[in-house]
C-alpha cells in the first residue's frame, strides 16, 4: 500500500487555551491530506467537478485520538488508500510526529453527482489510476 505524506504546521488558531489541538481540527488536517493526495495524483477538485460532474463527500469516519498535537509543531498527515469501490474510496489517515502516531482515522468518501448529490460511479480512468497506486 502506497502512502502519501503532507506536512502540517500547527497554528494558534487550531489550539485551545492550553496549546493543544482542538479535536475537530484533526478533520480539517485529514481533509487537506486527501485533497493534496488527489492533487499529487493529478486530480484537482475543480477538475473533477468540471470534467466528471462529481465531488467526493465523507460518508463515514472513525477516529482515534492517541496523543495530543501542540501549537507550533510540524507534523505530517499520512494518507493511504485502503479500498476502491464503484463509487467509494476508503482511506487510512494518520497525523504523525516523526514515526509517532498522534491520531488515526479511517475515512470513507463517496463520489456523488455534483448537482443531485446521489452516489455515482468513479470514472474508469480514475478508478484504474487509484487501483494502480494502491
Number of C-alpha atoms within 10 A of each C-alpha: 7 10 14 17 19 17 15 18 14 20 14 14 11 19 18 13 8 9 17 16 20 16 15 9 14 21 14 12 21 25 17 16 25 24 16 19 21 15 12 11 13 9 14 15 14 12 13 17 16 12 8 14 15 26 22 23 14 14 13 11 13 10 15 11 14 12 13 14 24 20 18 14 12 15 21 21 26 21 24 22 23 17 14 17 13 14 16 21 21 20 19 19 27 25 29 21 16 10 8 12 19 17 21 20 19 18 22 21 18 24 25 21 17 17 10 9 14 11 18 19 16 22 15 10 8 13 17 13 12 16 13 9 12 14
